[in-house]
């Protein structure tokens, strides 16, 4: 890492670890009032510009309204709403009071919403008409975007009408790097979602990620497609741009591939960040515009498979830079776009440790470093990672479970990787997804990457299935492309494809065809669901 990069990292850390640091100051008030904070595009594809001055005024009104209803420092305020022009101001208004923001994803069913509201001990919920019915009628103060259709009780308030008559709050936000910022839940890829409370200094790593990994600068037209109900969309799409004072695009309409193509062209987007599933959806649309202004592509949320990597290069002559992160950590690894860190992305690789982070691979059987080229457990070197903030799960952040080694020198991500001598990281699997077949360790991602390149495969997932002779065998679940005949002939063809393009021993002994794969609401594959379906004789859905 160059001295220039290290100097910038130190400056970001200094901003967020200062005793006088506050979220409103770092994310809004220090920026010129006339500077653009967000370009909001509505469902009619009409654009509206929100400046930092607009954001400051609106967020102070949000704070004033919440204070009128008894919200103070430490109280939990949740949102369950679609992307909305007022969302950044709502979040910032919560932080002006020192309250803690609880983002909830709109795809959650009522039971999941209620569970998270109860776990976080939420007092106030801000919602919209579409989502309001998921919130319990009693026990919460509810603000709704627009007039409530069935108010029920006086606890339901028309948010916009109330903001128009509320005086801006004039107090000062709590300061210090440990002030609680967000109360989030992990995605539940491998089990029940856990509570993670992020302090203010956690956002520093995301500002660094925006500048170095995404390469976003003042001349960028930046769009992060991810939903702000999850850490990547919230931090990389809203919080980090506010920290850096850089305009971000916020599209209020639900994702649609055709509309996305149109907006990429209409808005002259230069920097696009999205999950692999978004790129796959874009690939499926005909009559695609050329997009000569597009310069940088980034991906996160799940491993980037080679087929998507190759398509983007063919479509635009651009290489997608894959990035790795967790709700607990932020974004510690990837292929950076910043010119001082550019290393040439490679398919099926996770990249390198990003500035402010140091990752390594530990042996499977001990807490010693793994040999270069061998499968090991991906770990963060805690003392050498300036942006590391995780101490544990729960409100008090003191329950780390099995996340740390015994000496607490390493945080264990739960991923198995192969690390080269150069520090390049190759993803193998989640540590509970690895397949042990006749003495071989097989990472499902390697097999999925090859299967995904077959023209008959739209999506696929691989798990280990019990086998009396080999212990486990590879069982693949495949979503065929439209019009493909899913029969025994295709099974044999896919098995031979893996033998020829990956390894003769690591082909799927069994293949099931599905209409869709089980995923978390954030779009991450749930291999655990597929494994359970094998145990119970289900169909994997």
ChimeraX attribute file (.defattr): number of C-alpha atoms within 10 A of each C-alpha:
attribute: neighborCount
match mode: 1-to-1
recipient: residues
	/A:1	10
	/A:2	9
	/A:3	8
	/A:4	10
	/A:5	17
	/A:6	13
	/A:7	11
	/A:8	15
	/A:9	21
	/A:10	13
	/A:11	12
	/A:12	20
	/A:13	22
	/A:14	15
	/A:15	16
	/A:16	24
	/A:17	18
	/A:18	13
	/A:19	12
	/A:20	13
	/A:21	21
	/A:22	27
	/A:23	26
	/A:24	26
	/A:25	18
	/A:26	20
	/A:27	22
	/A:28	25
	/A:29	17
	/A:30	12
	/A:31	20
	/A:32	13
	/A:33	15
	/A:34	11
	/A:35	16
	/A:36	20
	/A:37	28
	/A:38	27
	/A:39	22
	/A:40	20
	/A:41	20
	/A:42	17
	/A:43	11
	/A:44	8
	/A:45	15
	/A:46	10
	/A:47	16
	/A:48	13
	/A:49	16
	/A:50	19
	/A:51	19
	/A:52	25
	/A:53	18
	/A:54	17
	/A:55	23
	/A:56	21
	/A:57	15
	/A:58	22
	/A:59	28
	/A:60	27
	/A:61	24
	/A:62	30
	/A:63	30
	/A:64	23
	/A:65	22
	/A:66	24
	/A:67	16
	/A:68	11
	/A:69	12
	/A:70	11
	/A:71	20
	/A:72	19
	/A:73	17
	/A:74	15
	/A:75	19
	/A:76	23
	/A:77	30
	/A:78	27
	/A:79	24
	/A:80	24
	/A:81	24
	/A:82	23
	/A:83	19
	/A:84	18
	/A:85	19
	/A:86	16
	/A:87	18
	/A:88	21
	/A:89	23
	/A:90	25
	/A:91	26
	/A:92	26
	/A:93	29
	/A:94	30
	/A:95	29
	/A:96	27
	/A:97	25
	/A:98	26
	/A:99	26
	/A:100	28
	/A:101	26
	/A:102	26
	/A:103	24
	/A:104	23
	/A:105	18
	/A:106	21
	/A:107	16
	/A:108	16
	/A:109	13
	/A:110	15
	/A:111	12
	/A:112	14
	/A:113	19
	/A:114	15
	/A:115	11
	/A:116	20
	/A:117	22
	/A:118	12
	/A:119	14
	/A:120	21
	/A:121	16
	/A:122	21
	/A:123	18
	/A:124	23
	/A:125	23
	/A:126	24
	/A:127	24
	/A:128	21
	/A:129	15
	/A:130	13
	/A:131	19
	/A:132	23
	/A:133	12
	/A:134	17
	/A:135	20
	/A:136	14
	/A:137	15
	/A:138	10
	/A:139	12
	/A:140	17
	/A:141	20
	/A:142	28
	/A:143	23
	/A:144	25
	/A:145	19
	/A:146	15
	/A:147	16
	/A:148	17
	/A:149	9
	/A:150	10
	/A:151	14
	/A:152	10
	/A:153	11
	/A:154	8
	/A:155	15
	/A:156	20
	/A:157	19
	/A:158	17
	/A:159	20
	/A:160	16
	/A:161	13
	/A:162	15
	/A:163	19
	/A:164	13
	/A:165	10
	/A:166	17
	/A:167	15
	/A:168	18
	/A:169	20
	/A:170	11
	/A:171	11
	/A:172	12
	/A:173	21
	/A:174	19
	/A:175	19
	/A:176	18
	/A:177	24
	/A:178	17
	/A:179	22
	/A:180	22
	/A:181	26
	/A:182	23
	/A:183	21
	/A:184	25
	/A:185	25
	/A:186	18
	/A:187	20
	/A:188	15
	/A:189	19
	/A:190	17
	/A:191	11
	/A:192	10
	/A:193	13
	/A:194	17
	/A:195	20
	/A:196	22
	/A:197	26
	/A:198	26
	/A:199	19
	/A:200	23
	/A:201	27
	/A:202	26
	/A:203	27
	/A:204	28
	/A:205	27
	/A:206	26
	/A:207	23
	/A:208	25
	/A:209	26
	/A:210	24
	/A:211	20
	/A:212	24
	/A:213	27
	/A:214	27
	/A:215	20
	/A:216	23
	/A:217	18
	/A:218	11
	/A:219	9
	/A:220	19
	/A:221	22
	/A:222	28
	/A:223	23
	/A:224	24
	/A:225	20
	/A:226	23
	/A:227	21
	/A:228	24
	/A:229	24
	/A:230	20
	/A:231	25
	/A:232	27
	/A:233	18
	/A:234	17
	/A:235	25
	/A:236	26
	/A:237	26
	/A:238	24
	/A:239	27
	/A:240	23
	/A:241	24
	/A:242	26
	/A:243	24
	/A:244	23
	/A:245	23
	/A:246	22
	/A:247	27
	/A:248	23
	/A:249	22
	/A:250	27
	/A:251	26
	/A:252	16
	/A:253	15
	/A:254	13
	/A:255	14
	/A:256	11
	/A:257	17
	/A:258	15
	/A:259	15
	/A:260	17
	/A:261	17
	/A:262	15
	/A:263	16
	/A:264	20
	/A:265	18
	/A:266	11
	/A:267	16
	/A:268	16
	/A:269	20
	/A:270	20
	/A:271	21
	/A:272	21
	/A:273	25
	/A:274	21
	/A:275	23
	/A:276	22
	/A:277	18
	/A:278	19
	/A:279	20
	/A:280	17
	/A:281	14
	/A:282	18
	/A:283	15
	/A:284	11
	/A:285	11
	/A:286	8
	/A:287	7
	/A:288	14
	/A:289	11
	/A:290	12
	/A:291	17
	/A:292	11
	/A:293	14
	/A:294	20
	/A:295	16
	/A:296	20
	/A:297	21
	/A:298	23
	/A:299	25
	/A:300	22
	/A:301	22
	/A:302	17
	/A:303	22
	/A:304	26
	/A:305	21
	/A:306	18
	/A:307	18
	/A:308	22
	/A:309	22
	/A:310	16
	/A:311	17
	/A:312	18
	/A:313	12
	/A:314	11
	/A:315	14
	/A:316	14
	/A:317	12
	/A:318	16
	/A:319	22
	/A:320	27
	/A:321	27
	/A:322	32
	/A:323	28
	/A:324	23
	/A:325	17
	/A:326	15
	/A:327	19
	/A:328	23
	/A:329	20
	/A:330	24
	/A:331	24
	/A:332	26
	/A:333	24
	/A:334	26
	/A:335	28
	/A:336	28
	/A:337	23
	/A:338	17
	/A:339	10
	/A:340	12
	/A:341	18
	/A:342	14
	/A:343	14
	/A:344	11
	/A:345	20
	/A:346	17
	/A:347	20
	/A:348	20
	/A:349	24
	/A:350	26
	/A:351	26
	/A:352	27
	/A:353	23
	/A:354	24
	/A:355	24
	/A:356	22
	/A:357	20
	/A:358	21
	/A:359	24
	/A:360	22
	/A:361	29
	/A:362	25
	/A:363	16
	/A:364	16
	/A:365	9
	/A:366	11
	/A:367	17
	/A:368	11
	/A:369	15
	/A:370	20
	/A:371	15
	/A:372	15
	/A:373	14
	/A:374	15
	/A:375	23
	/A:376	26
	/A:377	28
	/A:378	29
	/A:379	25
	/A:380	24
	/A:381	19
	/A:382	19
	/A:383	13
	/A:384	14
	/A:385	17
	/A:386	17
	/A:387	26
	/A:388	23
	/A:389	19
	/A:390	21
	/A:391	18
	/A:392	20
	/A:393	18
	/A:394	18
	/A:395	16
	/A:396	10
	/A:397	14
	/A:398	11
	/A:399	12
	/A:400	13
	/A:401	8
	/A:402	11
	/A:403	18
	/A:404	18
	/A:405	13
	/A:406	9
	/A:407	7
	/A:408	12
	/A:409	15
	/A:410	21
	/A:411	21
	/A:412	21
	/A:413	19
	/A:414	16
	/A:415	18
	/A:416	27
	/A:417	26
	/A:418	25
	/A:419	28
	/A:420	15
	/A:421	10
	/A:422	8
	/A:423	16
	/A:424	21
	/A:425	25
	/A:426	22
	/A:427	23
	/A:428	26
	/A:429	21
	/A:430	20
	/A:431	17
	/A:432	12
	/A:433	21
	/A:434	20
	/A:435	25
	/A:436	18
	/A:437	20
	/A:438	13
	/A:439	10
	/A:440	13
	/A:441	13
	/A:442	22
	/A:443	25
	/A:444	24
	/A:445	23
	/A:446	21
	/A:447	25
	/A:448	22
	/A:449	23
	/A:450	21
	/A:451	29
	/A:452	22
	/A:453	19
	/A:454	17
	/A:455	11
	/A:456	20
	/A:457	17
	/A:458	18
	/A:459	22
	/A:460	24
	/A:461	22
	/A:462	26
	/A:463	27
	/A:464	24
	/A:465	22
	/A:466	18
	/A:467	12
	/A:468	7
	/A:469	9
	/A:470	13
	/A:471	14
	/A:472	18
	/A:473	24
	/A:474	24
	/A:475	23
	/A:476	27
	/A:477	24
	/A:478	26
	/A:479	21
	/A:480	21
	/A:481	15
	/A:482	9
	/A:483	7
	/A:484	13
	/A:485	11
	/A:486	16
	/A:487	11
	/A:488	10
	/A:489	9
	/A:490	15
	/A:491	19
	/A:492	14
	/A:493	13
	/A:494	23
	/A:495	19
	/A:496	16
	/A:497	18
	/A:498	24
	/A:499	17
	/A:500	12
	/A:501	13
	/A:502	16
	/A:503	13
	/A:504	12
	/A:505	15
	/A:506	21
	/A:507	23
	/A:508	24
	/A:509	14
	/A:510	15
	/A:511	20
	/A:512	15
	/A:513	18
	/A:514	17
	/A:515	11
	/A:516	15
	/A:517	21
	/A:518	17
	/A:519	16
	/A:520	14
	/A:521	17
	/A:522	22
	/A:523	17
	/A:524	18
	/A:525	18
	/A:526	18
	/A:527	24
	/A:528	16
	/A:529	20
	/A:530	25
	/A:531	20
	/A:532	14
	/A:533	14
	/A:534	16
	/A:535	11
	/A:536	10
	/A:537	9
	/A:538	12
	/A:539	13
	/A:540	21
	/A:541	12
